[in-house]
């Protein structure tokens, strides 16, 4: 009887786990679907801002910003921003970023390099490797992306001296079922215009101020979209992980129910045999 009780308890535990993984699967799928619809608009906005900046810069090629275009002879001051998952239970989503961190540890601990960390799981791994962090942003959600982008921009603009090289490193969804590491260079800014024709613009203000403002918009958009795509990949990976967990729970339940029914039937048969032997005797 004790064996049957233990089996019933195990079945109940697996059913509880299945309810949790199934709920998380639905939530991740819902978030991913909603974010996928927004991604197209963000990408279109980014392309428009970048194209406008390239065209205007072609009209005023003498514009140079010490913030966006550090001088080559400046003492190097590098910044690497690592973006990972905010929460766990998302399969192997962090595998690429953790592998990169381990492989490039010497770069991250270099005297001329600073490290920003976004996402609790990446922060935990960085702490495990004893890598120094300048800033940690643990709260990466859909509601905090905009505020987080603004905070990073503020830190970059207030840095003295300015960073000579800034890059974002994050995992993103190559497809719904696969993830890839992506490096996004923020500084020095990469601005080129392949058009051959001359552009004639009627500047209503100082061209340098306009280009400075537009460059900041472009930088903010790059950070925002990179964070957005990272979070989108996390949701896709969590859906896959929870879907696999739910499927495995169903397999365990089928096997446990079969084993339980066999044990229960054997117990009943044994008791009937003992009763028959008792009355026959």
C-alpha positions in Angstrom: 0.0 0.0 0.0 2.9 2.4 0.8 4.2 1.9 -2.7 0.9 3.0 -4.2 0.8 6.0 -2.0 4.3 7.1 -3.1 3.3 6.6 -6.7 0.2 8.7 -6.3 2.2 11.5 -4.7 4.7 11.4 -7.5 1.9 11.5 -10.1 0.4 14.5 -8.3 3.8 16.3 -8.2 4.4 15.7 -12.0 0.9 17.0 -12.7 1.6 20.2 -10.7 4.9 20.7 -12.6 3.0 20.2 -15.9 0.5 22.9 -15.0 3.4 25.3 -14.3 5.3 24.6 -17.5 2.2 24.7 -19.6 1.2 28.1 -18.2 4.7 29.5 -18.7 4.7 28.1 -22.3 1.4 30.0 -23.0 2.8 33.2 -21.4 6.0 33.1 -23.4 4.1 32.4 -26.6 1.8 35.3 -26.0 4.7 37.7 -25.3 6.6 36.5 -28.4 3.6 37.0 -30.7 2.9 40.5 -29.4 6.6 41.5 -29.6 7.0 40.0 -33.1 4.3 42.4 -34.4 6.1 45.4 -32.8 9.5 44.3 -34.2 8.6 45.2 -37.8 7.7 48.8 -36.8 10.9 49.2 -34.8 13.0 48.0 -37.7 11.3 50.4 -40.1 11.8 53.3 -37.8 15.5 52.4 -37.4 16.0 52.2 -41.1 14.4 55.6 -41.7 16.5 57.3 -38.9 19.7 55.7 -40.2 19.0 56.6 -43.8 18.2 60.2 -42.9 21.4 60.5 -40.9 23.5 59.1 -43.7 21.9 61.5 -46.3 22.3 64.6 -44.0 25.9 63.6 -43.2 26.7 63.5 -46.9 25.5 67.1 -47.1 27.6 68.2 -44.2 30.7 65.9 -44.3 32.8 68.2 -42.1 30.7 67.3 -39.1 32.7 65.5 -36.5 31.6 64.7 -32.9 34.1 63.7 -30.2 31.4 61.5 -28.7 30.5 59.5 -31.8 33.9 59.8 -33.6 36.7 59.5 -31.0 40.1 60.6 -32.2 42.5 57.8 -33.1 45.3 59.1 -30.9 43.0 59.2 -27.8 43.9 56.8 -25.0 41.7 53.7 -25.5 38.7 53.4 -23.2 36.5 50.5 -24.3 33.1 49.5 -23.1 31.4 46.1 -23.6 27.7 45.8 -22.8 26.7 42.1 -22.3 23.0 41.3 -22.6 21.6 38.0 -21.3 18.4 36.5 -20.0 16.5 38.2 -17.2 15.1 34.9 -15.8 15.8 31.3 -16.0 13.9 28.3 -17.5 14.8 29.4 -21.0 16.8 26.4 -22.2 20.2 27.0 -23.7 19.5 30.7 -24.5 22.5 31.9 -22.5 24.9 29.3 -23.9 26.3 31.5 -26.7 26.9 34.6 -24.4 28.4 32.5 -21.6 30.7 30.8 -24.0 31.8 34.2 -25.4 32.4 35.5 -21.9 34.6 32.5 -21.0 36.5 32.7 -24.3 37.1 36.5 -24.1 37.7 36.8 -20.3 41.2 38.3 -20.9 39.5 41.1 -23.0 36.9 41.8 -20.3 39.5 42.1 -17.5 41.8 44.3 -19.5 42.7 47.7 -17.8 41.3 49.8 -20.7 38.0 47.9 -20.8 34.8 48.4 -18.8 31.9 46.0 -18.6 28.2 46.7 -18.3 25.9 43.7 -17.6 22.2 43.5 -18.5 20.2 40.5 -17.3 20.4 38.7 -14.0 21.7 35.4 -15.5 24.6 37.0 -17.2 25.4 39.0 -14.1 25.5 35.7 -12.1 27.9 34.2 -14.6 30.1 37.3 -14.6 30.2 37.3 -10.8 31.2 33.5 -10.9 34.2 34.3 -13.1 35.2 37.3 -10.8 35.0 39.8 -13.7 34.7 43.4 -12.5 31.5 45.2 -13.6 31.0 49.0 -13.9 27.2 48.9 -14.0 24.6 46.1 -13.6 21.1 46.3 -15.0 19.2 43.3 -13.7 15.6 44.5 -14.6 15.2 43.8 -18.3 11.6 43.5 -19.2 9.3 44.8 -22.0 8.3 47.7 -19.7 11.8 48.8 -18.8 13.5 48.7 -22.2 12.9 52.4 -23.0 14.1 53.6 -19.5 17.1 51.3 -19.7 18.0 52.7 -23.1 17.8 56.2 -21.8 19.9 55.3 -18.8 22.7 53.8 -20.9 22.7 56.9 -23.2 23.0 59.2 -20.2 25.9 57.2 -18.8 27.7 57.2 -22.2 27.2 61.0 -22.6 28.4 61.8 -19.1 31.5 59.6 -19.3 34.7 61.6 -19.0 36.7 61.0 -21.1 34.4 59.6 -23.7 34.5 55.9 -24.6 36.6 55.2 -27.7 34.8 52.0 -28.5 31.3 50.8 -27.3 29.7 47.6 -28.4 26.6 45.5 -27.4 26.9 41.7 -27.3 23.6 39.7 -27.1 21.9 36.6 -28.2 19.0 36.9 -30.6 16.6 34.6 -32.5 18.1 33.6 -35.8 14.9 31.6 -36.2 12.2 30.7 -33.7 14.2 27.5 -32.8 17.8 28.7 -33.0 19.8 31.6 -31.5 22.9 33.4 -32.5 25.3 35.8 -30.9 25.3 39.3 -32.3 27.7 42.2 -31.8 26.4 45.7 -32.4 29.0 48.6 -32.6 27.7 51.8 -31.1 30.9 53.9 -31.0 32.7 54.8 -33.2 29.5 55.5 -35.2 29.4 53.9 -38.7 27.9 56.4 -41.0 28.3 56.1 -44.8 26.2 57.2 -47.8 26.6 55.3 -51.0 24.6 57.8 -53.1 26.6 59.5 -55.8 24.3 62.6 -56.3 24.7 65.8 -54.4 22.1 66.5 -51.7 20.8 70.0 -51.3 19.1 70.6 -47.9 17.8 73.9 -46.5 19.1 73.8 -43.0 16.8 75.6 -40.5 19.4 75.4 -37.8 23.0 74.6 -37.1 23.8 71.4 -39.2 26.1 70.1 -36.6 23.5 70.4 -33.8 20.9 68.7 -36.0 23.3 65.9 -36.9 24.3 65.5 -33.2 20.6 65.1 -32.2 19.9 62.7 -35.1 23.0 60.6 -34.2 21.8 60.4 -30.6 18.4 59.2 -31.9 20.1 56.6 -34.0 22.2 55.4 -31.1 19.1 55.2 -28.8 17.3 53.2 -31.5 20.1 50.7 -31.8 20.2 50.1 -28.1 16.4 49.8 -27.9 16.1 47.3 -30.7 19.1 45.2 -29.5 17.4 45.0 -26.0 14.1 44.2 -27.7 15.5 41.4 -29.9 17.3 39.9 -26.9 14.1 39.8 -24.9 12.3 38.4 -27.9 14.8 35.6 -28.2 14.5 34.9 -24.5 10.8 34.4 -24.8 11.2 32.1 -27.8 13.8 30.0 -26.0 11.6 29.8 -22.9 8.6 28.7 -25.0 10.7 25.9 -26.5 12.1 24.8 -23.1 8.6 24.8 -21.4 7.1 23.0 -24.4 9.7 20.3 -24.1 9.2 20.1 -20.3 5.4 19.8 -20.8 5.8 17.0 -23.4 8.2 15.2 -21.0 5.7 15.5 -18.2 3.0 13.9 -20.3 5.3 11.0 -21.1 6.2 10.6 -17.4 2.5 10.7 -16.5 1.6 8.1 -19.1 4.3 5.8 -17.8 3.4 6.4 -14.1 -0.3 5.9 -14.7 0.4 2.6 -16.4 2.8 1.5 -13.6 0.3 2.6 -11.0 -2.6 0.7 -12.6 -0.5 -2.4 -12.9 0.6 -2.2 -9.2 -2.9 -1.5 -8.1 -4.3 -4.4 -10.1 -1.6 -6.7 -8.7 -2.5 -5.6 -5.2 -6.2 -6.3 -5.8 -5.5 -9.7 -7.3 -3.3 -10.6 -4.4 -6.0 -9.6 -1.9 -8.7 -11.6 -3.8 -6.4 -14.6 -3.9 -5.8 -14.4 -0.2 -9.5 -14.1 0.5 -10.4 -17.0 -1.7 -7.7 -19.2 0.0 -9.0 -18.2 3.4 -12.6 -19.1 2.6 -11.6 -22.3 0.7 -9.5 -23.3 3.6 
